[in-house]
């Protein structure tokens, strides 16, 4: 398997006999190589079929109506990219309507302000 990975490099691929390697891998897995591998004619047919499948599949991009520069990751296939809005910026989910200046951060040992009565 390591040899297959190394020899799959475009610079080294012309020097490897992949048909032989694949047959030997099948033998090592106790499989009949004649049943699980294609000869050159069958391989050519299989390659043409695969090329047809690749051409038939449409290229997938952003969904219709999605904004690809949306930093929230809600659409356009850009999850995890961009920069999320900061507090007090448009699009920040923690902003409340009519909210004034941001609250001062609490220091160590300070109690949070009272929220109201509990019933």
N, C-alpha and C positions, 0 to 999 in steps of 0.2 A: 504494500500500500504506500509506503514511503517512496519507493521508486516511482510509482505512478504519479505522486504529487510532484516530485522533483522533475520528472520528465514531461510533465504537462506544461512546463515553461515554454513559451514560443521559441526560445533559442535552442532548447534541447529536444523538443518534440520530434523533429525530423530524424533523430538518431534512435528513437525507441520503436520497437515492434509491438504496438499496443494489442494487436490481435493475439499474439502469443502470450503476452502478459495477462490478458483477461482470461484466456483459456486456463492458464496456470492458477490463477486465483480461483476459478470455478472448481478445479480439481482439488485445491487445498480446502475448499468448503464441502468437499465430497458431493459435488454436483457433476452431472454429465455435461461436459463442455459442448457437445454436439446439440444438446437440447436447450442450453441456456445462452448460447452465443450465436451471432449471425455470421455467415460467411460474407465475403466481399460484396456479392450481388445483393444479398438480403440487407446488408448494412447500407448500401446505396439507396435501396427502396425505403428503408426506415428513415434515412436522412431526408429524403424528399418529403415523406409524410410529416416529419417534424417541422420542416421549413414551411409547409402549408399551414400547419397549426399556428406557427408563430406569426405568419402574415395575416391570418384570419382574426387574430385577437386585436381589438382596438387598443391604442395606447391610452393608458389611464392617466389623467391629470387631475386637477382640482375639480370638484363637483360644480355644476352650473350654478352661478350666482355666488360662489364662495369668494371671499376676498383673500388672495394669497399673502397679503402683507398684514393681515390681522394678527396682532401680537398675543391675543388671548389663547390661540390654539384651538379656537372653536370651529374653524373651517379652513379649507384650502390646503389641507394636508401639511400643516406647518407646526404640528404639536412639538413643543419643546424648543422652538426657535424664537428668535426675537427677544424683546425685553417686555416683561409684564409692566403694566401701569403702576406707578407709585401712588401712595395715599395723596389725596387731593387732586390727582390728575383724572381727566376724563377717562372712563372705562374701568376705574378701580372699583371692585365690587363692594368694598366696605364703606364707600361714600354714601351718606344719607342725604336726601333732599333737604336743602336749606341748612346744612351743617356749617357751622362757623369754622373758626380756627381749630387746628388739631389740638387735642388735649395734651397737657404737659406729661412727659413720661414720669412714672413713679420712681422715686429713689428707693434704695434699700431701707427697709424698716418702716416705710410709710404705709398707712392704711388707705385702701381705696375709698373714694367718696361714697356716701350713702346713696343708695339707689331708690329709696322710697320705703313705704311701710309694707310689711308682709301681712297678709290676711289669712 
